[in-house]
Amino acid sequence: MIRKILTGLALCLSPFAVADDHMPQSAVVEVQECMLKEGASPFAVAAFGAEDFKQFVADNDINVGAYLWEAVAVNPPFDEADFRWVMYYPTWDDYYKLRGEFLAKGAAMYAKFSAMASCGKSRFASTMPTGPSLEISKEKPLIAAVCNLNEGMTMQDAMGFVPKATALINTSMDTEISTFVWSNPVGVSGFDYLTIFTGETSAMTKMMNGVADGSLFQAFAEAGMAPVAECDTNLHHSHLMVAPQ
């Protein structure tokens, strides 16, 4: 059933990936794909992030929002990671401030993290809000779609489609979902953009149930809205570690 739901989302909402409270003012997102070590769990790593890493950020006055995305159902070639460590920065200056402070003072914290997990190199993108701001929630489902534009379509078409699609979902499903578009990737290729959408668990299940029973497809058809891209849809559970400022 979940495969049918995810496939439906990819076809119907093609340019999405999710994020509700995911730092709507941010301009830069950093992602590291990580593997758990034996005996460790994503919950333990998220707790580390919400305690040790959060304290480090506060002590050094760093402007960042941080989330752990626990992988649930992810398509190749991005299906190897157990989780993704995701950080949002208002500017590149904030990224380099964190990098500098971490290199100078983060050895003990890194050693503690390394006992639980190992991560690959960072990847970056620009992120743009395309949905309403929502209340911050500590955990929620998150669907990320890896999208390639249909022939003749441009990023301008995608940026026009996603906000309208978000509004249609919220109106037709009587729910609150928010979306972001990630573009201009650095360190990864093979797609045009990501769309991310998420919300409270109850809101997400309303949307996914709308795909399962066909009511969301009908709403898009009645609105005359056709997808502008083909997307591979991926499901994560997002754990808040450091709330965006």
Summary of the structure (lengths in Angstrom):
residues: 245
radius of gyration: 17.7
end to end distance: 37.6
largest distance: 57.0
contacts: 838
relative contact order: 0.27
helix: 37%
strand: 31%
